[in-house]
Amino acid sequence: MLRLDSGLGLCVYRREGRLLLLTHTEVPAAAEGRGVAARLVQATLDWARAEGLRVRPLCSYVAPYMRRHPETQDLRDR
């Protein structure tokens, strides 16, 4: 969660043991196009890495984000 002047930015997940299912990313309309979603996703992935979790990107934003950032591929659940 990220508090913004225009509302809350969210990266929603569900944890199942050592697996993190990233299900939804949401940014207020006024904050779109400013890299807020990318910051939220990167912070979530950094946390997952620190916790030793695997990630399954189910969100339509997270999946292409991870494809564009090869340094995140080691987190992907195979």
mmCIF file of the N, C-alpha and C atoms, coordinates in Angstrom:
data_MODEL
# 
_entry.id   MODEL 
# 
loop_
_atom_site.group_PDB 
_atom_site.id 
_atom_site.type_symbol 
_atom_site.label_atom_id 
_atom_site.label_alt_id 
_atom_site.label_comp_id 
_atom_site.label_asym_id 
_atom_site.label_entity_id 
_atom_site.label_seq_id 
_atom_site.pdbx_PDB_ins_code 
_atom_site.Cartn_x 
_atom_site.Cartn_y 
_atom_site.Cartn_z 
_atom_site.occupancy 
_atom_site.B_iso_or_equiv 
_atom_site.pdbx_formal_charge 
_atom_site.auth_seq_id 
_atom_site.auth_comp_id 
_atom_site.auth_asym_id 
_atom_site.auth_atom_id 
_atom_site.pdbx_PDB_model_num 
ATOM 1   N N  . MET A 1 1  ? 0.847  -1.168  0.000   1.00 0.00 ? 1  MET A N  1 
ATOM 2   C CA . MET A 1 1  ? 0.000  0.000   0.000   1.00 0.00 ? 1  MET A CA 1 
ATOM 3   C C  . MET A 1 1  ? 0.893  1.232   0.000   1.00 0.00 ? 1  MET A C  1 
ATOM 4   N N  . LEU A 1 2  ? 0.478  2.206   -0.763  1.00 0.00 ? 2  LEU A N  1 
ATOM 5   C CA . LEU A 1 2  ? 1.196  3.466   -0.847  1.00 0.00 ? 2  LEU A CA 1 
ATOM 6   C C  . LEU A 1 2  ? 0.173  4.593   -0.757  1.00 0.00 ? 2  LEU A C  1 
ATOM 7   N N  . ARG A 1 3  ? 0.318  5.426   0.253   1.00 0.00 ? 3  ARG A N  1 
ATOM 8   C CA . ARG A 1 3  ? -0.600 6.577   0.410   1.00 0.00 ? 3  ARG A CA 1 
ATOM 9   C C  . ARG A 1 3  ? -0.141 7.711   -0.504  1.00 0.00 ? 3  ARG A C  1 
ATOM 10  N N  . LEU A 1 4  ? -1.078 8.193   -1.305  1.00 0.00 ? 4  LEU A N  1 
ATOM 11  C CA . LEU A 1 4  ? -0.823 9.286   -2.233  1.00 0.00 ? 4  LEU A CA 1 
ATOM 12  C C  . LEU A 1 4  ? -1.824 10.398  -1.947  1.00 0.00 ? 4  LEU A C  1 
ATOM 13  N N  . ASP A 1 5  ? -1.551 11.596  -2.420  1.00 0.00 ? 5  ASP A N  1 
ATOM 14  C CA . ASP A 1 5  ? -2.512 12.685  -2.259  1.00 0.00 ? 5  ASP A CA 1 
ATOM 15  C C  . ASP A 1 5  ? -3.845 12.334  -2.902  1.00 0.00 ? 5  ASP A C  1 
ATOM 16  N N  . SER A 1 6  ? -3.799 11.561  -3.978  1.00 0.00 ? 6  SER A N  1 
ATOM 17  C CA . SER A 1 6  ? -5.014 11.219  -4.726  1.00 0.00 ? 6  SER A CA 1 
ATOM 18  C C  . SER A 1 6  ? -5.685 9.931   -4.264  1.00 0.00 ? 6  SER A C  1 
ATOM 19  N N  . GLY A 1 7  ? -5.134 9.260   -3.254  1.00 0.00 ? 7  GLY A N  1 
ATOM 20  C CA . GLY A 1 7  ? -5.731 8.018   -2.761  1.00 0.00 ? 7  GLY A CA 1 
ATOM 21  C C  . GLY A 1 7  ? -4.675 6.982   -2.436  1.00 0.00 ? 7  GLY A C  1 
ATOM 22  N N  . LEU A 1 8  ? -5.063 5.734   -2.491  1.00 0.00 ? 8  LEU A N  1 
ATOM 23  C CA . LEU A 1 8  ? -4.153 4.632   -2.163  1.00 0.00 ? 8  LEU A CA 1 
ATOM 24  C C  . LEU A 1 8  ? -3.735 3.872   -3.409  1.00 0.00 ? 8  LEU A C  1 
ATOM 25  N N  . GLY A 1 9  ? -2.471 3.514   -3.454  1.00 0.00 ? 9  GLY A N  1 
ATOM 26  C CA . GLY A 1 9  ? -1.976 2.596   -4.464  1.00 0.00 ? 9  GLY A CA 1 
ATOM 27  C C  . GLY A 1 9  ? -1.818 1.237   -3.803  1.00 0.00 ? 9  GLY A C  1 
ATOM 28  N N  . LEU A 1 10 ? -2.227 0.191   -4.489  1.00 0.00 ? 10 LEU A N  1 
ATOM 29  C CA . LEU A 1 10 ? -2.225 -1.149  -3.900  1.00 0.00 ? 10 LEU A CA 1 
ATOM 30  C C  . LEU A 1 10 ? -1.568 -2.173  -4.810  1.00 0.00 ? 10 LEU A C  1 
ATOM 31  N N  . CYS A 1 11 ? -0.871 -3.098  -4.198  1.00 0.00 ? 11 CYS A N  1 
ATOM 32  C CA . CYS A 1 11 ? -0.423 -4.313  -4.862  1.00 0.00 ? 11 CYS A CA 1 
ATOM 33  C C  . CYS A 1 11 ? -0.989 -5.435  -4.002  1.00 0.00 ? 11 CYS A C  1 
ATOM 34  N N  . VAL A 1 12 ? -2.039 -6.064  -4.482  1.00 0.00 ? 12 VAL A N  1 
ATOM 35  C CA . VAL A 1 12 ? -2.788 -7.047  -3.700  1.00 0.00 ? 12 VAL A CA 1 
ATOM 36  C C  . VAL A 1 12 ? -2.218 -8.435  -3.944  1.00 0.00 ? 12 VAL A C  1 
ATOM 37  N N  . TYR A 1 13 ? -2.062 -9.181  -2.870  1.00 0.00 ? 13 TYR A N  1 
ATOM 38  C CA . TYR A 1 13 ? -1.535 -10.532 -2.993  1.00 0.00 ? 13 TYR A CA 1 
ATOM 39  C C  . TYR A 1 13 ? -2.247 -11.466 -2.027  1.00 0.00 ? 13 TYR A C  1 
ATOM 40  N N  . ARG A 1 14 ? -2.070 -12.746 -2.284  1.00 0.00 ? 14 ARG A N  1 
ATOM 41  C CA . ARG A 1 14 ? -2.532 -13.796 -1.380  1.00 0.00 ? 14 ARG A CA 1 
ATOM 42  C C  . ARG A 1 14 ? -1.330 -14.707 -1.157  1.00 0.00 ? 14 ARG A C  1 
ATOM 43  N N  . ARG A 1 15 ? -1.059 -14.993 0.084   1.00 0.00 ? 15 ARG A N  1 
ATOM 44  C CA . ARG A 1 15 ? 0.079  -15.849 0.401   1.00 0.00 ? 15 ARG A CA 1 
ATOM 45  C C  . ARG A 1 15 ? -0.410 -17.256 0.702   1.00 0.00 ? 15 ARG A C  1 
ATOM 46  N N  . GLU A 1 16 ? 0.219  -18.219 0.057   1.00 0.00 ? 16 GLU A N  1 
ATOM 47  C CA . GLU A 1 16 ? -0.070 -19.635 0.283   1.00 0.00 ? 16 GLU A CA 1 
ATOM 48  C C  . GLU A 1 16 ? 1.257  -20.308 0.613   1.00 0.00 ? 16 GLU A C  1 
ATOM 49  N N  . GLY A 1 17 ? 1.560  -20.404 1.892   1.00 0.00 ? 17 GLY A N  1 
ATOM 50  C CA . GLY A 1 17 ? 2.843  -20.956 2.314   1.00 0.00 ? 17 GLY A CA 1 
ATOM 51  C C  . GLY A 1 17 ? 3.978  -20.091 1.825   1.00 0.00 ? 17 GLY A C  1 
ATOM 52  N N  . ARG A 1 18 ? 4.875  -20.679 1.023   1.00 0.00 ? 18 ARG A N  1 
ATOM 53  C CA . ARG A 1 18 ? 6.037  -19.946 0.498   1.00 0.00 ? 18 ARG A CA 1 
ATOM 54  C C  . ARG A 1 18 ? 5.765  -19.346 -0.879  1.00 0.00 ? 18 ARG A C  1 
ATOM 55  N N  . LEU A 1 19 ? 4.495  -19.336 -1.286  1.00 0.00 ? 19 LEU A N  1 
ATOM 56  C CA . LEU A 1 19 ? 4.096  -18.815 -2.590  1.00 0.00 ? 19 LEU A CA 1 
ATOM 57  C C  . LEU A 1 19 ? 3.292  -17.536 -2.412  1.00 0.00 ? 19 LEU A C  1 
ATOM 58  N N  . LEU A 1 20 ? 3.641  -16.510 -3.195  1.00 0.00 ? 20 LEU A N  1 
ATOM 59  C CA . LEU A 1 20 ? 2.935  -15.240 -3.177  1.00 0.00 ? 20 LEU A CA 1 
ATOM 60  C C  . LEU A 1 20 ? 2.198  -15.093 -4.502  1.00 0.00 ? 20 LEU A C  1 
ATOM 61  N N  . LEU A 1 21 ? 0.888  -15.079 -4.463  1.00 0.00 ? 21 LEU A N  1 
ATOM 62  C CA . LEU A 1 21 ? 0.064  -14.899 -5.659  1.00 0.00 ? 21 LEU A CA 1 
ATOM 63  C C  . LEU A 1 21 ? -0.260 -13.412 -5.784  1.00 0.00 ? 21 LEU A C  1 
ATOM 64  N N  . LEU A 1 22 ? 0.323  -12.751 -6.756  1.00 0.00 ? 22 LEU A N  1 
ATOM 65  C CA . LEU A 1 22 ? 0.074  -11.325 -6.964  1.00 0.00 ? 22 LEU A CA 1 
ATOM 66  C C  . LEU A 1 22 ? -1.150 -11.192 -7.862  1.00 0.00 ? 22 LEU A C  1 
ATOM 67  N N  . THR A 1 23 ? -2.253 -10.716 -7.284  1.00 0.00 ? 23 THR A N  1 
ATOM 68  C CA . THR A 1 23 ? -3.543 -10.773 -7.958  1.00 0.00 ? 23 THR A CA 1 
ATOM 69  C C  . THR A 1 23 ? -4.033 -9.461  -8.539  1.00 0.00 ? 23 THR A C  1 
ATOM 70  N N  . HIS A 1 24 ? -3.571 -8.326  -8.026  1.00 0.00 ? 24 HIS A N  1 
ATOM 71  C CA . HIS A 1 24 ? -4.145 -7.057  -8.490  1.00 0.00 ? 24 HIS A CA 1 
ATOM 72  C C  . HIS A 1 24 ? -3.225 -5.904  -8.114  1.00 0.00 ? 24 HIS A C  1 
ATOM 73  N N  . THR A 1 25 ? -3.106 -4.955  -9.012  1.00 0.00 ? 25 THR A N  1 
ATOM 74  C CA . THR A 1 25 ? -2.392 -3.707  -8.746  1.00 0.00 ? 25 THR A CA 1 
ATOM 75  C C  . THR A 1 25 ? -3.347 -2.571  -9.098  1.00 0.00 ? 25 THR A C  1 
ATOM 76  N N  . GLU A 1 26 ? -3.430 -1.609  -8.202  1.00 0.00 ? 26 GLU A N  1 
ATOM 77  C CA . GLU A 1 26 ? -4.374 -0.504  -8.415  1.00 0.00 ? 26 GLU A CA 1 
ATOM 78  C C  . GLU A 1 26 ? -3.725 0.819   -8.013  1.00 0.00 ? 26 GLU A C  1 
ATOM 79  N N  . VAL A 1 27 ? -3.901 1.815   -8.879  1.00 0.00 ? 27 VAL A N  1 
ATOM 80  C CA . VAL A 1 27 ? -3.375 3.152   -8.646  1.00 0.00 ? 27 VAL A CA 1 
ATOM 81  C C  . VAL A 1 27 ? -4.490 4.140   -8.939  1.00 0.00 ? 27 VAL A C  1 
ATOM 82  N N  . PRO A 1 28 ? -4.654 5.192   -8.117  1.00 0.00 ? 28 PRO A N  1 
ATOM 83  C CA . PRO A 1 28 ? -5.675 6.192   -8.420  1.00 0.00 ? 28 PRO A CA 1 
ATOM 84  C C  . PRO A 1 28 ? -5.455 6.792   -9.812  1.00 0.00 ? 28 PRO A C  1 
ATOM 85  N N  . ALA A 1 29 ? -6.530 7.109   -10.482 1.00 0.00 ? 29 ALA A N  1 
ATOM 86  C CA . ALA A 1 29 ? -6.448 7.648   -11.851 1.00 0.00 ? 29 ALA A CA 1 
ATOM 87  C C  . ALA A 1 29 ? -5.519 8.853   -11.937 1.00 0.00 ? 29 ALA A C  1 
ATOM 88  N N  . ALA A 1 30 ? -5.544 9.705   -10.937 1.00 0.00 ? 30 ALA A N  1 
ATOM 89  C CA . ALA A 1 30 ? -4.712 10.912  -10.945 1.00 0.00 ? 30 ALA A CA 1 
ATOM 90  C C  . ALA A 1 30 ? -3.219 10.588  -10.865 1.00 0.00 ? 30 ALA A C  1 
ATOM 91  N N  . ALA A 1 31 ? -2.861 9.383   -10.435 1.00 0.00 ? 31 ALA A N  1 
ATOM 92  C CA . ALA A 1 31 ? -1.456 9.004   -10.291 1.00 0.00 ? 31 ALA A CA 1 
ATOM 93  C C  . ALA A 1 31 ? -0.975 8.087   -11.405 1.00 0.00 ? 31 ALA A C  1 
ATOM 94  N N  . GLU A 1 32 ? -1.853 7.732   -12.337 1.00 0.00 ? 32 GLU A N  1 
ATOM 95  C CA . GLU A 1 32 ? -1.466 6.830   -13.421 1.00 0.00 ? 32 GLU A CA 1 
ATOM 96  C C  . GLU A 1 32 ? -0.382 7.450   -14.294 1.00 0.00 ? 32 GLU A C  1 
ATOM 97  N N  . GLY A 1 33 ? 0.504  6.603   -14.801 1.00 0.00 ? 33 GLY A N  1 
ATOM 98  C CA . GLY A 1 33 ? 1.559  7.063   -15.692 1.00 0.00 ? 33 GLY A CA 1 
ATOM 99  C C  . GLY A 1 33 ? 2.731  7.715   -14.993 1.00 0.00 ? 33 GLY A C  1 
ATOM 100 N N  . ARG A 1 34 ? 2.795  7.604   -13.677 1.00 0.00 ? 34 ARG A N  1 
ATOM 101 C CA . ARG A 1 34 ? 3.872  8.231   -12.914 1.00 0.00 ? 34 ARG A CA 1 
ATOM 102 C C  . ARG A 1 34 ? 4.800  7.223   -12.251 1.00 0.00 ? 34 ARG A C  1 
ATOM 103 N N  . GLY A 1 35 ? 4.666  5.967   -12.619 1.00 0.00 ? 35 GLY A N  1 
ATOM 104 C CA . GLY A 1 35 ? 5.548  4.945   -12.079 1.00 0.00 ? 35 GLY A CA 1 
ATOM 105 C C  . GLY A 1 35 ? 5.156  4.408   -10.712 1.00 0.00 ? 35 GLY A C  1 
ATOM 106 N N  . VAL A 1 36 ? 3.963  4.775   -10.252 1.00 0.00 ? 36 VAL A N  1 
ATOM 107 C CA . VAL A 1 36 ? 3.518  4.340   -8.924  1.00 0.00 ? 36 VAL A CA 1 
ATOM 108 C C  . VAL A 1 36 ? 3.327  2.824   -8.887  1.00 0.00 ? 36 VAL A C  1 
ATOM 109 N N  . ALA A 1 37 ? 2.664  2.270   -9.882  1.00 0.00 ? 37 ALA A N  1 
ATOM 110 C CA . ALA A 1 37 ? 2.436  0.826   -9.914  1.00 0.00 ? 37 ALA A CA 1 
ATOM 111 C C  . ALA A 1 37 ? 3.768  0.080   -9.953  1.00 0.00 ? 37 ALA A C  1 
ATOM 112 N N  . ALA A 1 38 ? 4.712  0.577   -10.728 1.00 0.00 ? 38 ALA A N  1 
ATOM 113 C CA . ALA A 1 38 ? 6.023  -0.065  -10.807 1.00 0.00 ? 38 ALA A CA 1 
ATOM 114 C C  . ALA A 1 38 ? 6.714  -0.052  -9.451  1.00 0.00 ? 38 ALA A C  1 
ATOM 115 N N  . ARG A 1 39 ? 6.633  1.047   -8.738  1.00 0.00 ? 39 ARG A N  1 
ATOM 116 C CA . ARG A 1 39 ? 7.245  1.120   -7.400  1.00 0.00 ? 39 ARG A CA 1 
ATOM 117 C C  . ARG A 1 39 ? 6.582  0.141   -6.446  1.00 0.00 ? 39 ARG A C  1 
ATOM 118 N N  . LEU A 1 40 ? 5.258  0.040   -6.515  1.00 0.00 ? 40 LEU A N  1 
ATOM 119 C CA . LEU A 1 40 ? 4.535  -0.894  -5.655  1.00 0.00 ? 40 LEU A CA 1 
ATOM 120 C C  . LEU A 1 40 ? 4.943  -2.334  -5.941  1.00 0.00 ? 40 LEU A C  1 
ATOM 121 N N  . VAL A 1 41 ? 4.980  -2.676  -7.211  1.00 0.00 ? 41 VAL A N  1 
ATOM 122 C CA . VAL A 1 41 ? 5.333  -4.044  -7.594  1.00 0.00 ? 41 VAL A CA 1 
ATOM 123 C C  . VAL A 1 41 ? 6.777  -4.346  -7.208  1.00 0.00 ? 41 VAL A C  1 
ATOM 124 N N  . GLN A 1 42 ? 7.685  -3.419  -7.473  1.00 0.00 ? 42 GLN A N  1 
ATOM 125 C CA . GLN A 1 42 ? 9.086  -3.664  -7.141  1.00 0.00 ? 42 GLN A CA 1 
ATOM 126 C C  . GLN A 1 42 ? 9.263  -3.827  -5.635  1.00 0.00 ? 42 GLN A C  1 
ATOM 127 N N  . ALA A 1 43 ? 8.574  -3.021  -4.846  1.00 0.00 ? 43 ALA A N  1 
ATOM 128 C CA . ALA A 1 43 ? 8.660  -3.153  -3.384  1.00 0.00 ? 43 ALA A CA 1 
ATOM 129 C C  . ALA A 1 43 ? 8.126  -4.511  -2.940  1.00 0.00 ? 43 ALA A C  1 
ATOM 130 N N  . THR A 1 44 ? 7.048  -4.965  -3.551  1.00 0.00 ? 44 THR A N  1 
ATOM 131 C CA . THR A 1 44 ? 6.478  -6.269  -3.211  1.00 0.00 ? 44 THR A CA 1 
ATOM 132 C C  . THR A 1 44 ? 7.434  -7.391  -3.592  1.00 0.00 ? 44 THR A C  1 
ATOM 133 N N  . LEU A 1 45 ? 8.044  -7.290  -4.757  1.00 0.00 ? 45 LEU A N  1 
ATOM 134 C CA . LEU A 1 45 ? 9.005  -8.305  -5.193  1.00 0.00 ? 45 LEU A CA 1 
ATOM 135 C C  . LEU A 1 45 ? 10.260 -8.296  -4.322  1.00 0.00 ? 45 LEU A C  1 
ATOM 136 N N  . ASP A 1 46 ? 10.702 -7.114  -3.911  1.00 0.00 ? 46 ASP A N  1 
ATOM 137 C CA . ASP A 1 46 ? 11.854 -7.020  -3.008  1.00 0.00 ? 46 ASP A CA 1 
ATOM 138 C C  . ASP A 1 46 ? 11.539 -7.718  -1.684  1.00 0.00 ? 46 ASP A C  1 
ATOM 139 N N  . TRP A 1 47 ? 10.331 -7.505  -1.179  1.00 0.00 ? 47 TRP A N  1 
ATOM 140 C CA . TRP A 1 47 ? 9.909  -8.151  0.068   1.00 0.00 ? 47 TRP A CA 1 
ATOM 141 C C  . TRP A 1 47 ? 9.857  -9.667  -0.117  1.00 0.00 ? 47 TRP A C  1 
ATOM 142 N N  . ALA A 1 48 ? 9.285  -10.113 -1.243  1.00 0.00 ? 48 ALA A N  1 
ATOM 143 C CA . ALA A 1 48 ? 9.200  -11.547 -1.515  1.00 0.00 ? 48 ALA A CA 1 
ATOM 144 C C  . ALA A 1 48 ? 10.603 -12.165 -1.540  1.00 0.00 ? 48 ALA A C  1 
ATOM 145 N N  . ARG A 1 49 ? 11.535 -11.490 -2.170  1.00 0.00 ? 49 ARG A N  1 
ATOM 146 C CA . ARG A 1 49 ? 12.912 -11.986 -2.243  1.00 0.00 ? 49 ARG A CA 1 
ATOM 147 C C  . ARG A 1 49 ? 13.523 -12.070 -0.840  1.00 0.00 ? 49 ARG A C  1 
ATOM 148 N N  . ALA A 1 50 ? 13.344 -11.031 -0.045  1.00 0.00 ? 50 ALA A N  1 
ATOM 149 C CA . ALA A 1 50 ? 13.900 -11.011 1.314   1.00 0.00 ? 50 ALA A CA 1 
ATOM 150 C C  . ALA A 1 50 ? 13.319 -12.125 2.181   1.00 0.00 ? 50 ALA A C  1 
ATOM 151 N N  . GLU A 1 51 ? 12.061 -12.488 1.917   1.00 0.00 ? 51 GLU A N  1 
ATOM 152 C CA . GLU A 1 51 ? 11.388 -13.535 2.686   1.00 0.00 ? 51 GLU A CA 1 
ATOM 153 C C  . GLU A 1 51 ? 11.606 -14.941 2.108   1.00 0.00 ? 51 GLU A C  1 
ATOM 154 N N  . GLY A 1 52 ? 12.279 -15.006 0.960   1.00 0.00 ? 52 GLY A N  1 
ATOM 155 C CA . GLY A 1 52 ? 12.519 -16.303 0.326   1.00 0.00 ? 52 GLY A CA 1 
ATOM 156 C C  . GLY A 1 52 ? 11.270 -16.903 -0.301  1.00 0.00 ? 52 GLY A C  1 
ATOM 157 N N  . LEU A 1 53 ? 10.359 -16.050 -0.775  1.00 0.00 ? 53 LEU A N  1 
ATOM 158 C CA . LEU A 1 53 ? 9.103  -16.510 -1.360  1.00 0.00 ? 53 LEU A CA 1 
ATOM 159 C C  . LEU A 1 53 ? 9.230  -16.660 -2.872  1.00 0.00 ? 53 LEU A C  1 
ATOM 160 N N  . ARG A 1 54 ? 8.400  -17.506 -3.445  1.00 0.00 ? 54 ARG A N  1 
ATOM 161 C CA . ARG A 1 54 ? 8.228  -17.619 -4.886  1.00 0.00 ? 54 ARG A CA 1 
ATOM 162 C C  . ARG A 1 54 ? 7.023  -16.770 -5.256  1.00 0.00 ? 54 ARG A C  1 
ATOM 163 N N  . VAL A 1 55 ? 6.965  -16.310 -6.482  1.00 0.00 ? 55 VAL A N  1 
ATOM 164 C CA . VAL A 1 55 ? 5.908  -15.392 -6.921  1.00 0.00 ? 55 VAL A CA 1 
ATOM 165 C C  . VAL A 1 55 ? 5.177  -15.974 -8.122  1.00 0.00 ? 55 VAL A C  1 
ATOM 166 N N  . ARG A 1 56 ? 3.872  -15.898 -8.094  1.00 0.00 ? 56 ARG A N  1 
ATOM 167 C CA . ARG A 1 56 ? 3.053  -16.238 -9.257  1.00 0.00 ? 56 ARG A CA 1 
ATOM 168 C C  . ARG A 1 56 ? 2.312  -14.963 -9.658  1.00 0.00 ? 56 ARG A C  1 
ATOM 169 N N  . PRO A 1 57 ? 2.704  -14.338 -10.773 1.00 0.00 ? 57 PRO A N  1 
ATOM 170 C CA . PRO A 1 57 ? 2.096  -13.075 -11.201 1.00 0.00 ? 57 PRO A CA 1 
ATOM 171 C C  . PRO A 1 57 ? 0.770  -13.300 -11.931 1.00 0.00 ? 57 PRO A C  1 
ATOM 172 N N  . LEU A 1 58 ? -0.331 -13.170 -11.236 1.00 0.00 ? 58 LEU A N  1 
ATOM 173 C CA . LEU A 1 58 ? -1.661 -13.344 -11.829 1.00 0.00 ? 58 LEU A CA 1 
ATOM 174 C C  . LEU A 1 58 ? -2.253 -12.019 -12.304 1.00 0.00 ? 58 LEU A C  1 
ATOM 175 N N  . CYS A 1 59 ? -1.711 -10.928 -11.854 1.00 0.00 ? 59 CYS A N  1 
ATOM 176 C CA . CYS A 1 59 ? -2.193 -9.589  -12.202 1.00 0.00 ? 59 CYS A CA 1 
ATOM 177 C C  . CYS A 1 59 ? -1.748 -9.209  -13.621 1.00 0.00 ? 59 CYS A C  1 
ATOM 178 N N  . SER A 1 60 ? -2.625 -8.557  -14.353 1.00 0.00 ? 60 SER A N  1 
ATOM 179 C CA . SER A 1 60 ? -2.321 -8.165  -15.731 1.00 0.00 ? 60 SER A CA 1 
ATOM 180 C C  . SER A 1 60 ? -1.248 -7.074  -15.814 1.00 0.00 ? 60 SER A C  1 
ATOM 181 N N  . TYR A 1 61 ? -0.910 -6.458  -14.708 1.00 0.00 ? 61 TYR A N  1 
ATOM 182 C CA . TYR A 1 61 ? 0.206  -5.508  -14.686 1.00 0.00 ? 61 TYR A CA 1 
ATOM 183 C C  . TYR A 1 61 ? 1.497  -6.211  -14.263 1.00 0.00 ? 61 TYR A C  1 
ATOM 184 N N  . VAL A 1 62 ? 1.421  -7.056  -13.265 1.00 0.00 ? 62 VAL A N  1 
ATOM 185 C CA . VAL A 1 62 ? 2.619  -7.688  -12.703 1.00 0.00 ? 62 VAL A CA 1 
ATOM 186 C C  . VAL A 1 62 ? 3.277  -8.639  -13.699 1.00 0.00 ? 62 VAL A C  1 
ATOM 187 N N  . ALA A 1 63 ? 2.488  -9.432  -14.401 1.00 0.00 ? 63 ALA A N  1 
ATOM 188 C CA . ALA A 1 63 ? 3.067  -10.406 -15.340 1.00 0.00 ? 63 ALA A CA 1 
ATOM 189 C C  . ALA A 1 63 ? 3.957  -9.727  -16.388 1.00 0.00 ? 63 ALA A C  1 
ATOM 190 N N  . PRO A 1 64 ? 3.486  -8.704  -17.103 1.00 0.00 ? 64 PRO A N  1 
ATOM 191 C CA . PRO A 1 64 ? 4.387  -8.054  -18.070 1.00 0.00 ? 64 PRO A CA 1 
ATOM 192 C C  . PRO A 1 64 ? 5.523  -7.284  -17.394 1.00 0.00 ? 64 PRO A C  1 
ATOM 193 N N  . TYR A 1 65 ? 5.276  -6.769  -16.199 1.00 0.00 ? 65 TYR A N  1 
ATOM 194 C CA . TYR A 1 65 ? 6.346  -6.084  -15.468 1.00 0.00 ? 65 TYR A CA 1 
ATOM 195 C C  . TYR A 1 65 ? 7.504  -7.054  -15.251 1.00 0.00 ? 65 TYR A C  1 
ATOM 196 N N  . MET A 1 66 ? 7.184  -8.258  -14.806 1.00 0.00 ? 66 MET A N  1 
ATOM 197 C CA . MET A 1 66 ? 8.235  -9.241  -14.546 1.00 0.00 ? 66 MET A CA 1 
ATOM 198 C C  . MET A 1 66 ? 8.919  -9.677  -15.845 1.00 0.00 ? 66 MET A C  1 
ATOM 199 N N  . ARG A 1 67 ? 8.175  -9.755  -16.947 1.00 0.00 ? 67 ARG A N  1 
ATOM 200 C CA . ARG A 1 67 ? 8.799  -10.097 -18.239 1.00 0.00 ? 67 ARG A CA 1 
ATOM 201 C C  . ARG A 1 67 ? 9.781  -9.007  -18.668 1.00 0.00 ? 67 ARG A C  1 
ATOM 202 N N  . ARG A 1 68 ? 9.444  -7.747  -18.396 1.00 0.00 ? 68 ARG A N  1 
ATOM 203 C CA . ARG A 1 68 ? 10.312 -6.627  -18.778 1.00 0.00 ? 68 ARG A CA 1 
ATOM 204 C C  . ARG A 1 68 ? 11.533 -6.499  -17.868 1.00 0.00 ? 68 ARG A C  1 
ATOM 205 N N  . HIS A 1 69 ? 11.502 -7.140  -16.713 1.00 0.00 ? 69 HIS A N  1 
ATOM 206 C CA . HIS A 1 69 ? 12.589 -7.024  -15.735 1.00 0.00 ? 69 HIS A CA 1 
ATOM 207 C C  . HIS A 1 69 ? 13.177 -8.415  -15.466 1.00 0.00 ? 69 HIS A C  1 
ATOM 208 N N  . PRO A 1 70 ? 14.142 -8.808  -16.281 1.00 0.00 ? 70 PRO A N  1 
ATOM 209 C CA . PRO A 1 70 ? 14.703 -10.158 -16.160 1.00 0.00 ? 70 PRO A CA 1 
ATOM 210 C C  . PRO A 1 70 ? 15.297 -10.452 -14.785 1.00 0.00 ? 70 PRO A C  1 
ATOM 211 N N  . GLU A 1 71 ? 15.669 -9.435  -14.057 1.00 0.00 ? 71 GLU A N  1 
ATOM 212 C CA . GLU A 1 71 ? 16.239 -9.649  -12.723 1.00 0.00 ? 71 GLU A CA 1 
ATOM 213 C C  . GLU A 1 71 ? 15.213 -10.181 -11.734 1.00 0.00 ? 71 GLU A C  1 
ATOM 214 N N  . THR A 1 72 ? 13.939 -10.214 -12.135 1.00 0.00 ? 72 THR A N  1 
ATOM 215 C CA . THR A 1 72 ? 12.890 -10.750 -11.252 1.00 0.00 ? 72 THR A CA 1 
ATOM 216 C C  . THR A 1 72 ? 12.545 -12.205 -11.580 1.00 0.00 ? 72 THR A C  1 
ATOM 217 N N  . GLN A 1 73 ? 13.102 -12.745 -12.640 1.00 0.00 ? 73 GLN A N  1 
ATOM 218 C CA . GLN A 1 73 ? 12.701 -14.078 -13.105 1.00 0.00 ? 73 GLN A CA 1 
ATOM 219 C C  . GLN A 1 73 ? 13.006 -15.189 -12.103 1.00 0.00 ? 73 GLN A C  1 
ATOM 220 N N  . ASP A 1 74 ? 14.018 -15.000 -11.286 1.00 0.00 ? 74 ASP A N  1 
ATOM 221 C CA . ASP A 1 74 ? 14.346 -16.038 -10.310 1.00 0.00 ? 74 ASP A CA 1 
ATOM 222 C C  . ASP A 1 74 ? 13.259 -16.176 -9.231  1.00 0.00 ? 74 ASP A C  1 
ATOM 223 N N  . LEU A 1 75 ? 12.385 -15.206 -9.123  1.00 0.00 ? 75 LEU A N  1 
ATOM 224 C CA . LEU A 1 75 ? 11.289 -15.253 -8.144  1.00 0.00 ? 75 LEU A CA 1 
ATOM 225 C C  . LEU A 1 75 ? 10.085 -16.032 -8.658  1.00 0.00 ? 75 LEU A C  1 
ATOM 226 N N  . ARG A 1 76 ? 9.955  -16.158 -9.958  1.00 0.00 ? 76 ARG A N  1 
ATOM 227 C CA . ARG A 1 76 ? 8.780  -16.788 -10.554 1.00 0.00 ? 76 ARG A CA 1 
ATOM 228 C C  . ARG A 1 76 ? 8.599  -18.222 -10.115 1.00 0.00 ? 76 ARG A C  1 
ATOM 229 N N  . ASP A 1 77 ? 7.374  -18.544 -9.793  1.00 0.00 ? 77 ASP A N  1 
ATOM 230 C CA . ASP A 1 77 ? 6.998  -19.926 -9.499  1.00 0.00 ? 77 ASP A CA 1 
ATOM 231 C C  . ASP A 1 77 ? 6.947  -20.672 -10.821 1.00 0.00 ? 77 ASP A C  1 
ATOM 232 N N  . ARG A 1 78 ? 7.623  -21.776 -10.928 1.00 0.00 ? 78 ARG A N  1 
ATOM 233 C CA . ARG A 1 78 ? 7.670  -22.525 -12.188 1.00 0.00 ? 78 ARG A CA 1 
ATOM 234 C C  . ARG A 1 78 ? 6.576  -23.542 -12.255 1.00 0.00 ? 78 ARG A C  1 
# 
